[in-house]
Amino acid sequence: MKHIFLWMMLLLGSCAMASAQTIRNSNNSTLATISSSGEVRNNSGSLVARINSNGDVRDSNNHLVARLDGNTVRNSNNSTLGTIQSDGTVRNSNNSVLGRVCADGTVRNSNNSVIGYAKDVPVRYAALYFFFKVF
């Protein structure tokens, strides 16, 4: 019975880890993880934000810090911070290109330099992290 319990715990743990999406810097070090429920944790495992199904981004104290409204990113006052285009290009509120989240998960700045990796992370979440710094 003890072996079955340990096996189940290992299985459940590996499934939970598999569902987390990892944001990495250009040196491939983990910066944050995003769970399937929208919890954002830093590399120490501390909760820093939550993204709900409505696109609200709330900090660890449940304060609204940003909102995803379609392809538009808004701050807590509903002012536009920028947009995320369908090809992964991220623009600020002045329409200047901030960078791009590529289909392979590579994140590049406006000079086309690699600034990080977000493989299997939704483009919108990667943009929130790298370009809008909302968590």
N, C-alpha and C positions, 0 to 999 in steps of 0.2 A: 504494500500500500504506500509506503514511504517513497519508493522509487517512482510510482505513478504520479504522486503529488509533485515530486521534484521535476519530473519530465514535463508535466503540465505547466509548472511555473516557468521553466525554460522556454517552452513553446509560446506561452503568452507573452513573455518578455521579448522574445525575438520578433513576434508579430507587432508589438507596440513600437519597437525600434524601427522596424521596416516601414511603418507608416509615417515616421518623422522625415521631414524634408530638410536638408542641410544647406545652409548658406556658408560659403567659404571665401576667404580672402585670396589674393593673387598668389600667395604661397601655399595655398590649399589647406590652410588651418581653419578649423571650424570657428565661425563667428556666432552663429545662431542656428537653432532648429525650430521648425514649425510643425506642430502635430496636426493630425487629420482633423482635430477639433478646433484648430486655429490658434492654439497657444504658442506664443513665441518665447523661446528661452535662450538666454545668452550662453556663451561657452562654459559658464560655471553651472548651468542648469537652473538659474534663477528665472522666474517668470518676469518678462519685461512688457508683454503686451498680449492682447487677444484680438483676433480678427473674427467677427461674427458673420453669419450668413447674409446679413444685410449690407456688408462692406464696412461696417463701423470698426475702427481701430481704437481700442481702449488700452490705456496703460495699466500697470499692475495695481493701481488704486481705483480702477474702473472709470477713470476720466476719459472722455472722448478726446482723442488727439488728431484723428484724421478720419476721412470717409472716402471709400471707393464708390464713385457714382458713375457706373458704366466704365468708360475709359478715362474719366476725369478723377483726379485726386484733389480732395478739398481738405482744408484745415478744420479745426473745431468751430470756427466762426463761419464756416461754409464758403470761405474765399477759395478760389481756384489756386492750387499750387502748381498744377501741370496736368499733362495728359500722357497716356500710354497708348501708342499706336498699335495696330494689329500686327505689324512686323517686329514689334519689340522696341521700337524707337521711343525714347522718353524725352518729353519736352517740358520746359518750365512754363510759367504763366505768360512769359513774353514770347513764347513759341521758339525759344532757342533750344537746340538739341543738347541734352545733358549726357546722353549716352544711349546704350542699347543692350537689351537682354536678348542674346542670340538663341536660336532654336536648340542648340546643343547645350545650353545652360551657361555659356561663357558670358560674362558681363563686361562690357567695354565702356570707357568714358568717351567724351566728345572728341578726344584725340585718337580714338581707336585703340588705346592701350587697355590691356586686360586689368581689371580692378577686382575681379572675383569670379566665383562660380556658383551657380544655382541650378544644378542639374535636377530635373524633376520638380522644381519649385515653380508654382504658377508665376508667370511673368509679372503679374500685378504685384505679388508679394515681394518678388526680388526687386522690383522698381521702388516699392515703398522703403525697403531696407537701404539699398545703395544710393538712390538719388533723392529721396524725399526725407530720409533719416527720421521717420516717425516712430521707430522702435530700435 
